[in-house]
């Protein structure tokens, strides 16, 4: 029981902060670009209570942690954006979408730098802080890479819709209602089905783990982080 509580204590805060700041960043950038919808609903805030989705932020990551899933995944309540209020809707919608992954990359950098401070604390406190910060690095890098996949409703899909010519953007935008099902199929069902017929189609490694490892190595080099963290 104590091991489970300790594990929760070093994962809960990084997950909550990563998802919360991701959504708050969307709202803040939308506000700066002319849409006050998120601000008016109290969503331009770092208060986790305003952003937490009980299932996506708490139950789903916990279930994945307790299962043999290859990575943690979660989400918060999406920040509402009225794209008609944006000054240049197509361009600005891409910028609003990019703000979420950008906030995760920034939080990963800050966490890596804070590891050096955490190592100055005594004994158990240092270990606990370093583990939280290490988990924060990994969670934020995973969220950034995952959300940059060019599939609506992920941020990468919305960035692509905002930047592509209309002839390509419109068909991609129409995928949004099916995007979550496509993502689940790619990340979970396809690898499972391939193993049943004797193949190992590891989509998670190709589109998620390898890019995350590249980003981690770059981050470690830039911040002087010990790669054993």
PyMOL commands that set and color helices and strands:
alter all, ss='L'
color gray80, all
select helices_A, chain A and resi 2-32+37-40+48-50+54-66+83-85+89-118+123-147+155-163+166-173+176-196+203-223
alter helices_A, ss='H'
color red, helices_A
deselect
rebuild
show_as cartoon
